[in-house]
């Protein structure tokens, strides 16, 4: 097996365009989502999940910190789970996840839709879809 | 601007990309699976009512849980590998070994999760 040395240009020689920014955003938003999920797990354990929730309940809560995800567990007092802190955490996770996911779908679509016109339509549709999903998600998080 | 690749589907399927190709395909399947799931889930909780309850019964099916947990866990662990290798490009020299580590992390966690899902579904 031959070993190949990695080649990577310094940032100044690569230039910084929109695709490069989205490439970086995909990585950084992934790291941020790991962080938010970890905060949600630790928060759940502090708020009494150790005795009143099972592992699946904790995971469901940590993937989206909405108090509706706690309703079917043995937790009786939902008030701390519906605090503004958890609504903000959930909103951040929602916005990051939707932007990350929609960009991923555009990348996949670009592999199959190769005409200039087609790609423009995909971009327009994905922006409309992204904004409506963010709007609906925020509405659910802050009114439930 | 229009790209032409001149590669037929049959040639594409015969391409032998080995480990990295497999993770690339599974990453896409996992990402698409989660994107579709999250979209339906947000719409269902927005609509509520009977359609929301009907969609909930799909989520609670153990087969669906095994599928969506594969999507989420593989996408998360493979994404972490990609992020680490991309943010520290020197590590790219060990990309094959990184994939072996990834499977060593993924298989035990996913195996335990599948056992728990199945025992919950059939053990009562």
Interface residues (C-beta under 8 A of the other chain):
Chain A: X3 X4 X5 X6 X8 X27 X30 X31 X34 X55 X56 X63 X68 X97 X98 X101 X102 X104 X105 X108 X114 X115 X116 X133 X136 X137 X139 X140 X144
Chain B: X1 X2 X3 X4 X28 X31 X32 X34 X35 X38 X39 X42 X43 X45 X46 X72 X76 X79 X80 X82 X83 X86 X87 X89 X90 X92 X93 X116 X120
